[in-house]
Amino acid sequence: MKKYLAEMVGTMVLVLMGCGSAVFAGNAAGAVSAGVGTIGVALAFGLSVVAMAYTIGSISGCHINPAITLGVWLSGRMSGKDAIMYMVFQVIGAIIGSAVLFALVSAGTHNGPTETGSNSFADGCMLQAFVAELVFTFIFVLVVLGTTDSKKGAGNLAGLAIGLTLVLIHIVCIPITGTSVNPARSIGPAIFEGGRALSQLWLFIVAPLAGGAAAALAWKCLGSERN
């Protein structure tokens, strides 16, 4: 049970810090120009992963992302039961983090947007958004699988490599979708945002999971002992 709770707490922190930076301090998706901007929001997500990797990594592996969990399961590193429970608790954690953000936004005034950091894509840009979320999730999960591999991995530096990769992905993808590459991260805010965020949520579930599955297949090939 501890590993499931760890995933819940880790995902809550990711959503609270990452989406919170966009809501209260960013200038992405229409916030004030005096905010931290795309780089700042990207760093918030990446640093959240780094912090949680070294906090709960020894307990649960710090997936805090259903796409990563799917990739790990398809790679044969965990059971189906654990994979399902990880995903459930990740979504619960994302909802808790989004609820805290919603409460903060509702409780006072601030200079940022009033949404909860949800993901969305512009009208007519569904294909662009789908490809972006699939490809960037593929890259992210591939880095996770490679750096955490028991034989070929980066050992204690894995958490840093994964966090920095997420920063890089956000820098490129924020202007396209706000960057999800994580179904749980999208589900939580969309529940509280409603409207457009909720109607477009399917893409931010399907595309990242497809990218995670593709990364698992790719790593089976790249990480194989065969030449």
Disulfide bonds with the S-S distance in Angstrom:
none
